[in-house]
Amino acid sequence: MLPLLDEHGGRLVARETVVRASENDPLEVQLIELRDQAGLDGYLSDPRRLALEDERAQAVARTRILRLEG
């Protein structure tokens, strides 16, 4: 799914393994930069990404999108 970012004006800034303090902590955190809301919307609704949603859901326990200032 990450290769689609470029087509939507985005890039992967960082992909890090988390030192987990509890089982509620994620295994990995990805910092993704997108040019604007339209880029995020386009990425999230990309048909190629959506076609792989079942596979992603099996591999990823949860996804949380946080907006950062800057």
DOFI-264581 format. One record per residue (C-alpha): residue number from 1; x, y, z. Coordinates in steps of 0.001 Angstrom, whole numbers, plus 500000, padded with zeros to 6 digits. Example, Ala and Ser with C-alpha at 12.3 -4.5 7.8 and 13.67 -1.06 7.14 Angstrom:
// residues 2
numar / xx / yy / zz
1 / 512300 / 495500 / 507800
2 / 513670 / 498940 / 507140
***
This chain:
// residues 70
numar / xx / yy / zz
1 / 500000 / 500000 / 500000
2 / 502877 / 502377 / 500698
3 / 503963 / 502493 / 497028
4 / 500668 / 504283 / 496268
5 / 501611 / 507253 / 498446
6 / 503693 / 508960 / 495782
7 / 500771 / 509008 / 493364
8 / 498721 / 510902 / 495963
9 / 501371 / 513475 / 496829
10 / 502634 / 511621 / 499861
11 / 505762 / 510014 / 501198
12 / 506795 / 507702 / 503990
13 / 508854 / 509804 / 506419
14 / 509568 / 507084 / 508992
15 / 508630 / 503504 / 509778
16 / 509708 / 502448 / 513244
17 / 509302 / 499449 / 515525
18 / 507836 / 500411 / 518902
19 / 509439 / 499448 / 522204
20 / 506198 / 498220 / 523714
21 / 505367 / 499033 / 527336
22 / 502094 / 497109 / 527140
23 / 500206 / 494839 / 524786
24 / 498017 / 497806 / 523850
25 / 500972 / 499556 / 522220
26 / 501368 / 499114 / 518468
27 / 504141 / 497002 / 516978
28 / 504987 / 499645 / 514397
29 / 504395 / 503329 / 513753
30 / 504520 / 504915 / 510319
31 / 504881 / 508662 / 509819
32 / 503397 / 509595 / 506468
33 / 503423 / 513083 / 504991
34 / 500749 / 514125 / 502514
35 / 500483 / 517424 / 500688
36 / 496865 / 518067 / 501645
37 / 493527 / 516538 / 502651
38 / 492764 / 515679 / 499032
39 / 495916 / 513537 / 498945
40 / 494855 / 511656 / 502073
41 / 491322 / 511191 / 500772
42 / 492637 / 509952 / 497423
43 / 495038 / 507513 / 499070
44 / 492421 / 506111 / 501438
45 / 489872 / 505671 / 498636
46 / 492294 / 504381 / 495974
47 / 490655 / 501282 / 494416
48 / 493980 / 499395 / 494428
49 / 494334 / 499995 / 498167
50 / 490717 / 499058 / 498831
51 / 491123 / 495838 / 496827
52 / 493755 / 494717 / 499362
53 / 491745 / 495722 / 502437
54 / 490982 / 492139 / 503513
55 / 494678 / 491220 / 503418
56 / 495612 / 494403 / 505275
57 / 492986 / 493758 / 507939
58 / 494477 / 490317 / 508594
59 / 497978 / 491748 / 509006
60 / 497173 / 494991 / 510841
61 / 495317 / 494935 / 514154
62 / 494322 / 498584 / 513983
63 / 494993 / 501758 / 512078
64 / 494868 / 505159 / 513663
65 / 495331 / 508372 / 511728
66 / 496608 / 511374 / 513674
67 / 497104 / 514811 / 512167
68 / 500240 / 516671 / 513199
69 / 500840 / 520399 / 513056
70 / 503865 / 521642 / 511235
***
